Amino acid sequence: MESESTESTESTASTESAESTESAVTTCYRHPKVESHVRCTRCDRYICPDCMREAAVGHQCVECVKEGARTIRRARTAFGGRISTVPVVTYVLIALNVLAYVGEVVRPAIVDRFEMLGAALTGPDGGHYLWQAQYPSDFHPEGVVDGEWYRMLTGAFLHLPPTEGTFGILHIVMNMVSLWNLGRVVEAQLGRIRFVTLYLLSALGGSVLVLVIAPYTPTLGASGAIFGLGAAYYVMARRLGADMSAVNRFMAGLLLWLLVSAGLTSWQGHLGGLLAGGVVTLAYAYAPRDRRRALVQAAACATLLALLVITAVGKVSELTSGAA
């Protein structure tokens, strides 16, 4: 009897010991079947090697790392742009210009269809004629006066065909080299969204001044937008307190080219882009450095866009009414 009692006691103790051992096993909160003995230093939950992320002290789980990333304030430039080491927008703009150039070389009609043109007439023979508000019934208007508003931007992505004009293929080569040199610097400071906004508003500003001063002259090229980047480069350098000697020499050369090119290219597009780019960058540079900054910058860009649109609409109305 005593022997049977002893065996029963030992069996009970063995069972309790096994249960205690099983209850002491800890598992990963994300993978319940994986034994784990490491806790997340942030939430104190057990995590397996697959869920461990190194932290300043110990390890954290995946969820805590994500939560921490959301609460970390990302560094920004002096103009509010996110810091980026790769000028993605500059690459894309160059690629678009090159693709458009290949397209116009393969199909020259693209130039007539998408270059910047304020007002002209297409005759029954398919030829292009000088605009006049009163025209014969077999003539048709073309350009912005005919509702082709897209020309004001598409013209900024086209360039002279290889064998035409004063520069030929050098037109796109010089513009793309300038875009590469200026774009990398300006985009790095402004960030991608602000940079592309600056570029497009500068291009539009150039087209609007062409429409106002030389509506009958077809123009094309990225020069207006690039002059806007030049103005941005100057404004940013002054705002950052950079050594202005080299910057002033650059601007002197840019303005000299503006004068020299007056007889060779569309100086109106250059000047319009320069002015628009300067206005946009002034808003970027001198907006208050607090939560209102993005709102003030966006409002300034929207105001400039509205002004350009109103000016363009007013000029088209003037042309179609015969007052020009």
ZAGUVO-648755 format. One record per residue: residue in one letter; x negated, y, z of N, C-alpha, C in turn. Coordinates in steps of 0.1 Angstrom, whole numbers, plus 2048, in hexadecimal, padded with zeros to 3 digits. Layout:
AXYZXYZXYZ/...
This chain:
M7F87F48008008008007F780C800/E7ED80C8087E48188097DD81A7FB/S7D980F7F57D38107E87DC8167DD/E7E88127DD7F28187D37F48277D6/S7F482B7E27F68397E67EA8417E1/T7DE83C7E37D28437DF7D28457D0/E7D583A7C87D583C7BA7E08467B5/S7EB8477BC7F58507B87F185F7BA/T7EA8607C67E486E7C97DA8727BF/E7D18697BB7C786C7B17CD8707A4/S7D78697A07DE86B7937E4879793/T7EB87C79E7F188A79F7E789579E/A7DC8937A57D189D7A57CB89F797/S7CA8937907C48947827CE89B778/T7DB89977A7E48A07717E48AF774/E7E48B37817E48C17847D78C877F/S7CC8C077F7BF8C677A7C08C876B/A7C68BF7647C78C07567D08CC752/E7DB8CD7597E48D97577DE8E6759/S7D58E67647CE8F37687C48F675D/T7BE8EC7577B48EF74D7BB8F4740/E7C78EE73D7CE8F37317D3901733/S7D790573F7DC9127417D191C741/A7C49187437B99217437B4924735/V7B891D72B7B491F71D7BB92C718/T7B39357137B994270D7B79426FE/T7C19476F77C19476E87C29566E3/C7BF9576D77C09646D07CE9686CE/Y7D19756D17DF9796D07E49796C2/R7DC9796B87E09796AA7E096B6A5/H7D79626AB7D69546A67D794B6B2/P7E39486B67E69406C37DF9336C3/K7DB92D6B87D59206B87C59216BA/V7C092D6BA7B292F6BB7AE9336C9/E7A592B6CF7A192E6DD79893A6DD/S79A9436E679294F6E77909536F5/H7849596F878095E70577C96C705/V77D9736FA7799816F978698A6F8/R78599570079199E70078D9AB6F9/C7989B16F37979BE6EC7949C86F7/T78A9D16F57879DB6FF7919E6700/R79A9E66F77A49F16F77B29EC6FC/C7B79E16F77C49DC6FC7C39D0705/D7B79CA7077B49BF7117BA9B270C/R7BE9B17007C39A46FB7B899B6F6/Y7BA98E6F77B09856F27AF9856E2/I7A39846DD7A19856CF79797A6CB/C7999746BF79096A6BA7859716B1/P77B96A6AC7719716A4776977698/D78197269278697868578D985688/C79198769479899469878F99E69F/M78399A6A177A9A36A87749AE69F/R7749BA6A476E9C569D7659CC6A7/E7589CE6A374F9D46AC7539E26AF/A7519E66BC7549F36C17489F96C8/A749A056CC73EA0B6D373AA036E0/V7449FE6E67429F56F174B9E86EF/G7449DC6EE74C9D06EC7529CF6DE/H75E9C86DE7659C66D27749CB6D3/Q77A9CF6C87889D26C878F9CA6BE/C79C9C96BF7A59C16B67A89C96AA/V7AD9C36A07B09C96937BA9D5695/E7C49D369D7CF9DD69E7C99E96A6/C7C19E76AF7BB9F26B77B29FA6AE/V7AA9F46A57A19FB69C7AAA03692/K7B59FE68D7BDA066847C3A1268B/E7C8A0F6987CEA1A69F7C4A256A2/G7B7A216A57ADA2B6A87A9A3369B/A7A9A2C6907A6A336837B1A3E680/R7BEA3C6847C8A456827C7A5268A/T7C1A506967C0A5B69F7B3A6369E/I7A9A5E69679DA6569379FA70689/R79BA7C68C79CA87684791A87679/R795A8666C78CA86661785A9365F/A778A9265C770A9E65A774AA564D/R775AB264D778ABA64176EAC563E/T76EACA632765AD462E76AAE2633/A762AEC631766AF9636772AFE62F/F776AF8623782AFC61C78EAF361E/G78CAE9627797AE062A798AD4622/G78EAD161978EAC5611788ABA619/R78DAAE615787AA261B779A9F616/I770A9C61E762A9961A761A8D611/S75CA8E60575AA835FC74DA845F5/T746A795F3739A795ED73AA765DE/V745A715D9747A6E5CB750A785C5/P74CA7F5BA754A895B475EA835AA/V768A7C5AF771A745A7778A7C59D/V77DA885A1785A9059877DA9658D/T770A99590767A9E585765A9357B/Y763A87580762A7B57676EA7A56E/V77AA7B574786A7956D788A84562/L786A90566787A9B55D77EA9A551/I772A96553768A9454876DA8953F/A772A7E545777A7353D783A77535/L78CA7F53A798A83533794A8C527/N78AA95529785A9E51E77FA95513/V777A8C517770A8350D77AA7B506/L784A7550D78EA6D506796A754FC/A79AA815007A1A8A4F7799A8E4EB/Y78CA8F4ED783A934E2782A874D8/V781A7B4DD781A6F4D578EA6E4CD/G799A714D47A6A714CD7A7A7B4C2/E7A2A874C47A3A914B979AA8F4AE/V78FA884B1786A844A678CA7949D/V793A704A479AA6549C7A6A6A495/R7ADA7349C7B9A794967B9A88498/P7B4A8F48E7B2A9E48F7BFAA5491/A7CBAA048D7D8AA648F7DAAA949E/I7D4AA34A77D6AA54B57D2AB34B9/V7C8AB94B37C4AC74B67CFAD04B3/D7D5AD04A77E0AD94A37ECAD74AC/R7EEACB4B17FAAC84B97F9ACC4C7/F7EDACC4CD7EBACE4DB7E2ADA4DF/E7DCAE14D67D3AEC4DA7DCAF74DF/M7D6B014E67DDB0C4EB7E1B154E0/L7EDB184DE7F2B214D47FFB284D9/G7FEB354D980AB3D4DE815B3D4D5/A812B424C881DB434BF818B434B1/A81EB3B4A881BB3A49A827B34493/L826B34486831B2E47E82CB23475/T834B19473831B0E46983AB1045D/G833B1145183AB13445840B0743F/P848B0843584DAFC42E843AF3428/D837AF942582CAF141F823AEA42A/G827AEC43781FAE6442814AEF447/G812AFB440807B0444480BB0C451/H801B12457803B1A463802B2945F/Y80CB3046480DB3E46080EB4746D/L80AB5446B80AB5D476819B5F47C/W81AB60489827B6148F82EB6E48C/Q83BB6E48A843B7A48A851B7648F/A857B7E497863B7B49D86EB78494/Q86FB7F488879B7C47E872B75473/Y876B69470870B6046687AB5945E/P876B55451880B4F448885B4144E/S890B3D44A896B3144F88EB2444D/D886B2444287EB18440871B18447/F86EB22450863B22458867B1E466/H85EB1946E861B1447B856B19485/P85AB1D491850B2249B848B164A1/E83CB194A5834B0F4AC82CB164B7/G828B0E4C1821B134CC82AB154D8/V825B1D4E282CB1E4EE83AB254EC/V83BB2E4E2848B344DF852B2A4DB/D84EB1E4D6858B144D285AB0A4DD/G856B0E4EA859B054F584DAFB4F7/E842AFC4F1837AF34F282EAF74FE/W833AF850982CAFD515820AF4519/Y821AE7515816ADE519809AE3513/R809AEA5087FDAEF5017F4AF750B/M7FAAFD5157F3B0551E7E9AFD527/L7ECAF05287E2AE852F7DBADE526/T7E2AD951C7DCACF5137D0AD550B/G7D1AE25087C7AE95017BAAE9509/A7BAAE85167AEAE851E7A7ADB51E/F7ADAD05187A6AC35177A2AC0509/L7A3ACA50079FAC84F2792AD04EF/H78BACC4E577FAD44E177DAD44D2/L774ADD4CD772ADE4BF76EAD14B9/P773ACD4AE76EAC14A775FAC24A4/P759AB74A174AAB74A0745AC0495/T74DAC248A747ACA47F74EAD747D/E756ADC48775DAE8486758AF3490/G75BAFF48D758B0A496749B0D497/T746B164A0738B1B4A272FB104A8/F736B084B272EAFF4BA730AF14B6/G73BAED4B073DADF4AD73DAD64B9/I736ACB4B8735AC24C472FAC84D0/L727AD24CE721AD94DA72BADF4E3/H737AE24DE742AE74E6745ADE4F2/I748AD24EF74CAC94FA73FAC5502/V734AC44FC728AC0503724ACB50E/M724AD750A721AE251372CAE351E/N738AE151B743AE2525742AD752F/M73FACB52A73FABF533732AC053C/V727AC553771BAC753F71EAD154A/S725ADC547729AE6550733AE055B/L73CAD8556746AD255F73FAC9569/W736AC156472EAB856C726ABF577/N71FACA573717AD157C71FAD9587/L72AADF582732AE758C73CADE593/G742AD558C74DACD592748AC559E/R73CABF59E737AB85A9736AC05B6/V731ACC5B472FAD55C073CADA5C5/V745ADF5BC752AE55C175BADA5C7/E75BACE5C0764AC45C5760ABF5D3/A752ABE5D574DABA5E2752AC35ED/Q754AD05EB758AD95F5767ADB5F6/L76EADA5EB77CADC5EC784ACF5EE/G77FAC45EB787AB75EC78EAB65DF/R793AAA5DD799AA65D07A6AAE5CC/I7AFAAF5D57BCAB65D27BAAC45D0/R7B2ACB5D87B0AD95D67A8ADC5C9/F79FAD35C6796AD45BA79FAD35AD/V7A7AC95AD7AFAC75A07B9AD259F/T7BEAD85AA7C7AE35AA7C0AEF5A4/L7B4AF25A97ACAFD5A47A9AFB595/Y7A6AEF5917A2AED5837AEAF057A/L7BAAEA57D7C5AEC5757CBAFA575/L7CAB015807CFB0F5817C5B18579/S7B8B155797AFB1D5717B1B1B562/A7B4B0E55E7B7B0B5507C4B1354C/L7CEB125557DAB195527D8B28551/G7D0B2E55A7CDB3C55A7C7B4054D/G7BEB385487B7B3C53B7C2B3C530/S7CBB325307D5B315257DFB3D526/V7E2B415327ECB4C5347E6B5952E/L7D9B5B5317D3B6752C7D1B6751D/V7CFB5B5177CFB5A5097DCB5D503/L7E7B585097F5B5A5057F8B69505/V7F3B705107F7B7E5117EFB87508/I7E2B845067DAB8D4FE7D8B884EF/A7D7B7B4ED7D5B764E07DEB6A4DD/P7EBB6D4DC7F5B624DB7F5B5B4CD/Y7EFB624C37EFB5C4B67E2B544B3/T7D9B544BC7CCB4D4BA7CCB3F4C0/P7CAB354B97C9B274BF7BCB264C6/T7BDB204D27B0B1F4DA7B0B114E0/L7A5B0C4E47A3AFF4EA796AFE4F2/G795AF54FC789AF450378BAF5512/A782AEF51A783AEF52877CAFB52E/S778B05526770B1052B777B18536/G784B1A53478BB2253E78BB1C54B/A78DB0F54C78DB0855977FB0855F/I775B07556767B0755B763B14560/F767B1F55A765B2D55F76CB2E56D/G777B2756E77EB2757C775B21586/L76FB16582765B0F58B759B1758F/G755B1F58574AB2858774DB33592/A75AB3859075EB4259A75FB3C5A8/A764B2F5A8765B285B5757B265BB/Y74EB225B3740B205B873BB2D5BF/Y73DB385B9739B455BE740B485CC/V74DB475CC755B4A5D8751B415E3/M74FB345E174CB2B5EB73EB2E5F1/A734B315E8727B345ED727B405F6/R72EB4A5F372FB565FC736B53609/R740B4A608748B4761573FB3E61E/L736B3661872EB2D620721B34624/G71FB40620712B48623706B4261D/A707B3D6116FCB3760A6F3B42604/D6E6B3E6016DDB485FA6E3B4C5ED/M6E6B585EB6EEB5D5DF6E5B605D3/S6D8B605D56CFB635CA6D1B5A5BE/A6D1B4D5C06D3B445B56E2B445B0/V6EBB465B96F9B475B66FCB535AD/N6F6B5E5B16F8B6A5A96F2B6959B/R6E7B6259A6E1B6058D6EAB57584/F6F0B4D58B6F9B45583705B4D57F/M70BB55587717B5D583713B67579/A707B6D57A703B7756F702B70562/G6FDB635616FDB5C55570BB58550/L714B55559721B52555728B5E54F/L727B6955672DB76550727B7A543/L719B78542713B7B535718B7352A/W71AB6652D720B5D52372EB6151F/L736B66529743B6B527743B7751D/L739B7F51E738B8B514733B86507/V728B7E507723B794FA72DB714F2/S734B694F973DB5F4F374AB664EE/A74CB734F1758B7A4ED75AB7A4DE/G74FB7A4D7751B7A4C8751B6C4C2/L74EB624CA74DB544C6758B4B4CB/T75DB4E4D7767B454DD772B4D4E3/S77BB474EA787B4E4F0782B544FD/W77EB614FD77AB6750A786B69513/Q792B6950D79FB6B5157A0B5E51E/G79EB5351879FB46520794B4652B/H788B4A52877DB4A532781B5453D/L785B6053A788B6A544794B6554D/G79EB605467AAB5B54E7A7B50557/G79EB4755379AB3C55C792B41567/L789B4B565780B5156F789B5757A/L792B5F57679BB6757F7A4B5D587/A7AAB535817B2B4A5887AAB42592/G79FB3D58D796B35596791B3D5A2/G78EB4A5A078AB525AB795B545B5/V7A2B575B07ADB595B97B0B4C5C2/V7B0B415BB7B3B345C27A8B315CD/T79BB335CA791B305D3790B3A5DF/L794B475DC795B505E77A0B4C5F1/A7ABB475EC7B5B415F57B0B355FD/Y7A8B2D5F67A3B215FD799B25608/A790B2F604785B3360D789B3B619/Y794B43618797B4D6237A4B4A629/A7AAB3E6277B6B3A62E7B2B3763D/P7BBB3A6467B8B376547B4B29657/R7AAB2765F7A5B196627ACB1366D/D7B9B1166B7C1B0A6757CCB0266D/R7D6AFE6747E1AF666E7E8AFD662/R7E6B0A6627EDB116577E5B1164A/R7D8B0D64B7D0B0E63F7D5B08632/A7D9AFB6337DEAF46277EBAFB622/L7F3B0062B800B076277FDB14620/V7F3B1B6257EFB2861F7E9B26611/Q7E0B1C6107DAB196047E4B155F9/A7EDB0C5FD7F7B075F4800B125EF/A804B1B5F980CB275F5806B305EC/A7F9B325ED7F1B3B5E47F1B355D6/C7EEB285D57EEB215C87FCB225C2/A806B205C9814B205C4818B2E5BF/T813B385C7816B465C380FB495B5/L802B455B47FBB475A8801B4059C/L806B3459F80CB2C594819B33590/A821B3859982DB3F59682AB4C58E/L820B5359281CB5F58B818B5C57C/L810B5157A80CB4D56D818B49564/V821B4256A82DB3D563836B4955F/I838B52568840B5E56683AB6755A/T82DB6855B826B70551827B69543/A826B5C543827B54536835B55531/V83FB5353984DB54535850B62530/G84BB6C53684DB7A532847B7D524/K83BB78522835B7A51583CB7350A/V840B6650D848B5F502855B664FF/S85BB6B509868B73507865B7F4FE/E85AB86501856B914F9853B8E4EB/L84CB834E9849B7E4DB856B7B4D3/T85FB734D986BB6F4D2875B7A4D0/S874B854D887DB904D6878B994CB/G86BB984C7866BA04BD85FBAD4C2/A85EBAE4CF858BBA4D5849BBA4D3/A842BAF4D2834BAE4D182FBB44C4/
